[in-house]
Amino acid sequence: MYQTYFKKNKFGAVRTLANDGIKRDSKFEASIANELLIRKQAKDIVDYESQYIVVIDIYNKDGKKVHEVSHKVDFRILHKDGSYELLEAKGFETADYRFRRKLLEKIWLAEHLNHTYTVVKQKR
């Protein structure tokens, strides 16, 4: 079912080849990709894309752009009603991820009302 590669990251995740032919950062992320592929084939969803990059612009109180933060979301799902869902497969939450998630939820999602955000946490 899964083909694993031996290079591990610092959290113990093993890069894994999902059924769609793309190497994923972890077995858990590969399992989510496999579920999305099944949902696409069953026409439950229209499509999905991997490693979707969200760019969040930060402005000061005068409205001048002062910083740009990018965040790579594991999946962006296109639903049949035309809405999008950003989906994260998380085994471990880092402080950096929690910071980017807050920016995404408070700033980016407020500007992109046709998107929702879901985090699926791996059960240990």
C-alpha positions as CSV (number, residue, x, y, z in Angstrom):
1,M,0.0,0.0,0.0
2,Y,2.7,2.5,1.0
3,Q,6.3,2.7,-0.2
4,T,8.5,4.3,2.4
5,Y,11.9,5.9,2.1
6,F,14.4,5.8,4.9
7,K,15.3,9.5,5.3
8,K,13.6,10.6,8.5
9,N,13.0,14.1,9.7
10,K,13.6,15.4,13.2
11,F,10.1,14.4,14.3
12,G,10.4,10.9,13.1
13,A,8.2,11.2,10.0
14,V,9.1,9.1,7.0
15,R,8.6,10.4,3.5
16,T,6.0,8.1,1.8
17,L,4.8,7.6,-1.7
18,A,1.0,8.0,-1.9
19,N,-1.3,6.3,-4.4
20,D,-1.4,9.4,-6.6
21,G,2.4,9.0,-7.2
22,I,3.5,11.9,-5.1
23,K,6.0,11.6,-2.2
24,R,4.5,13.0,0.9
25,D,6.3,14.2,4.0
26,S,4.8,11.5,6.3
27,K,2.8,8.3,6.3
28,F,-0.1,10.2,7.8
29,E,-0.1,12.9,5.0
30,A,0.1,10.1,2.4
31,S,-3.0,8.4,4.0
32,I,-4.9,11.7,3.8
33,A,-3.8,12.0,0.1
34,N,-5.1,8.5,-0.5
35,E,-8.4,9.4,1.0
36,L,-8.7,12.5,-1.1
37,L,-7.9,10.5,-4.3
38,I,-10.7,8.1,-3.4
39,R,-13.1,11.0,-2.8
40,K,-12.1,12.5,-6.1
41,Q,-12.6,9.2,-8.0
42,A,-16.0,8.8,-6.2
43,K,-16.9,12.4,-7.4
44,D,-17.4,13.5,-3.8
45,I,-15.0,16.4,-4.4
46,V,-14.0,18.0,-7.7
47,D,-10.2,18.1,-7.2
48,Y,-7.4,18.7,-4.8
49,E,-3.9,20.1,-5.0
50,S,-0.9,19.5,-2.8
51,Q,1.4,21.9,-1.0
52,Y,-0.7,25.0,-1.7
53,I,1.2,28.2,-0.8
54,V,-0.7,30.8,1.0
55,V,0.9,34.3,1.0
56,I,-0.2,36.5,3.9
57,D,0.5,40.2,3.6
58,I,1.0,42.1,6.9
59,Y,0.2,45.9,6.9
60,N,0.9,48.5,9.5
61,K,-1.7,50.9,10.9
62,D,-1.2,53.3,8.0
63,G,-2.1,50.6,5.5
64,K,1.5,50.1,4.2
65,K,2.6,46.6,3.6
66,V,5.5,45.8,6.0
67,H,5.9,42.1,5.8
68,E,4.9,39.0,3.8
69,V,4.5,35.5,5.4
70,S,4.0,32.4,3.3
71,H,2.6,29.1,4.6
72,K,2.5,25.9,2.7
73,V,-0.8,24.1,3.4
74,D,-0.8,20.3,2.8
75,F,-3.9,20.3,0.6
76,R,-6.4,22.6,-1.0
77,I,-9.7,20.8,-1.9
78,L,-12.2,22.1,-4.4
79,H,-15.7,21.1,-3.4
80,K,-18.6,20.6,-5.8
81,D,-20.3,23.9,-4.7
82,G,-17.2,25.9,-5.8
83,S,-15.8,26.5,-2.3
84,Y,-12.3,25.5,-1.2
85,E,-11.0,23.8,1.9
86,L,-7.5,24.1,3.1
87,L,-6.5,20.9,4.9
88,E,-3.5,20.3,7.1
89,A,-2.4,16.9,8.2
90,K,-0.5,17.4,11.5
91,G,1.4,14.9,13.5
92,F,3.2,17.5,15.6
93,E,2.5,21.3,16.1
94,T,5.6,23.5,16.3
95,A,5.6,27.1,17.6
96,D,6.2,28.3,14.0
97,Y,3.2,26.4,12.7
98,R,1.0,27.9,15.5
99,F,2.1,31.4,14.6
100,R,1.4,30.9,10.9
101,R,-1.9,29.3,11.6
102,K,-3.0,32.3,13.6
103,L,-2.0,34.6,10.7
104,L,-3.8,32.4,8.3
105,E,-7.0,32.3,10.3
106,K,-7.1,36.0,11.3
107,I,-5.9,37.6,8.1
108,W,-5.9,35.4,5.0
109,L,-9.2,33.6,5.6
110,A,-10.9,36.9,6.4
111,E,-9.9,38.1,2.9
112,H,-10.8,34.7,1.2
113,L,-14.3,34.0,2.3
114,N,-14.7,31.0,-0.1
115,H,-12.1,29.1,1.8
116,T,-12.3,27.1,5.1
117,Y,-9.5,25.7,7.1
118,T,-9.4,22.2,8.6
119,V,-6.6,20.6,10.7
120,V,-6.6,16.8,10.9
121,K,-4.4,15.7,13.8
122,Q,-2.7,12.3,13.9
123,K,-3.9,10.1,16.7
124,R,-0.9,8.8,18.7
